[in-house]
Amino acid sequence: MTEDIFNTAYSIWNSLIEIAMTLFTTSPTAANGSVYSTCKAIYNAISDIALPITIVFFLIAICKDVISTPPEQQARKFLNDGVKFCVMVGILANLWDVMGYIMQIADGITDKVASNASATYEMEMSDELKNIITGLFIRMCGIENRLKAA
């Protein structure tokens, strides 16, 4: 009886781990094409709105910083803010590609983890351990007194 309980528990555990590993290792780009394309369409819509607004506000902020800076430091301030602005807009304009690279790295890592995590658990106990567990189970359930009374 104890072996059956453990075998059932092990088979449930193995099934759950198999499902979890399948979900864990499935790439978002390969999971369901419609979900990925919907996310890409939403991203493009938000990007089309956000990028021009970002550019306008960054240009206003650069002008405000340069005007409020002393004249001898204005050129350096403009250059520093201009470089920051170009880097930020470059990242924002290519954010989907950056996220794609991050997903590829994550896919590679999860593939390596999944290849090492495919071991299944099986019932392998000595007879002595089985007897100890059966005895504990009988005592915990109070079956011992019922068996003695019968």
N, C-alpha and C positions, 0 to 999 in steps of 0.2 A: 504494500500500500504506500509506503514511504517513497519507494522508487517511482511509483506512478505520479505522486505529487510532484516530486522533483523533475521528472521527465516532462510533465505538463508545464511546470514553471519554466523550465529551460526552453521548451518549444515556443512558449509565448514570448519569452525574452528574445530568442533568435528571430522570431517573426517581426517583433517591434524594431529590433536593431536593423534588420534588413530594410524595412520601410523607411526608417530614419536615415540610413545611409543612402538610399535611393533619392530621397528628398534633398539631403545634404549635398550630394554630388551632382545634382541636375543643374546644368547651367541655365541662367535666366534667359539667355538667348535661344536655347534649344528646347526649353520647357514647353512653351506654347507661343507660337508665332504671333497670334493675335494680341496677346497681352503685351509682348515686347513692342509690336508696332503701335499699339494704342499709347503706351508710355512715351514712345518716340514722338508721336504726333502731339501729345500734350506738352512735352518738353519743347518742341519746336514752336508751339503757340506761345508758351510763356517766354521763351527766348526772344521771339520776334517782338514782344512787348517790352521786355525788361532791358534788352541791350540798348535801344535808343534812349530810354529813360536814364539808364546808368551813365551813358556817355554824356548826356546833358548835365546831369548833376555833378559828375566828376569835373567837367570843364568849368562849371560855375565855382566849384570848390577850389580848383587850381587858381582861377582868376582871383578869388577872394584871398587865398593864402599869399599869392604873389603881391597883391596890392597892399596887404597889411604888413608885409615884410619890409624892413629898411631897404632903401635903394641899393646899397652896396651888396646885399644878399639876395636880391630878387632873381638874378640870373641863376644862381645856384639852387634856390628854392624852386624855380620854374623847372629846371632840369630834373631835380629829384622827384618832384610831383609828376612830371611828364613821364618819367621812366616807370614809376609806380602805376600810373594810369594805363600805359601801354601794356604792362605785364598783366594787370587786372582784366582789361578788356580782352586780351589774348586768351587768358584762361577761361573767361566767361564765354567767349565765342566758340571755344573748342572743348567745352565741358563734357559734351556727350562722348567725344573721342577719349578724353581722359578717363571717364567712367568705364568706357569699353576696355581700356588697358587694365584698369583696376579689376574688372570682372574676369579678364583673362588670367591675371595673376592669381586671383582667388580660385578660379576653376582649376588651375594647375596644382595649387596647394591642396584643395579638397580631393582631387584625383589621387594624389600621393597618400593622403590620410586614408582614403577609402581602400586603397590597395593593401594597406597594412591592417585594416580593421575588419577583415572578412572572416575571422575565426568564429566558429560556432561552438556553443557550450553543449557538452554531452554528459550524461550520467555515468560517472566512473567513481564508484565508492568501494572501499573494502567492506567485507562482511561485518567486521567489527564496528565500523562507523555506522553502517546501516542499522545494526542492533542498538547502538547508543541512541541514534535519532529516533528509532521506533519506540524505544523505552521512554524517552523524553516526551514524545508525542502522546503516548498512552497516559503518562502521568499528568500532562497538561490538560488533557481532555477529560480526566476523571474516569477513564474507561477501566483503569486498573481495579477500582473498587467494584465495579459492575462485573468484571470478569471473575473476581474472587467470590462474589456473592452467587454467581451462577454455578 
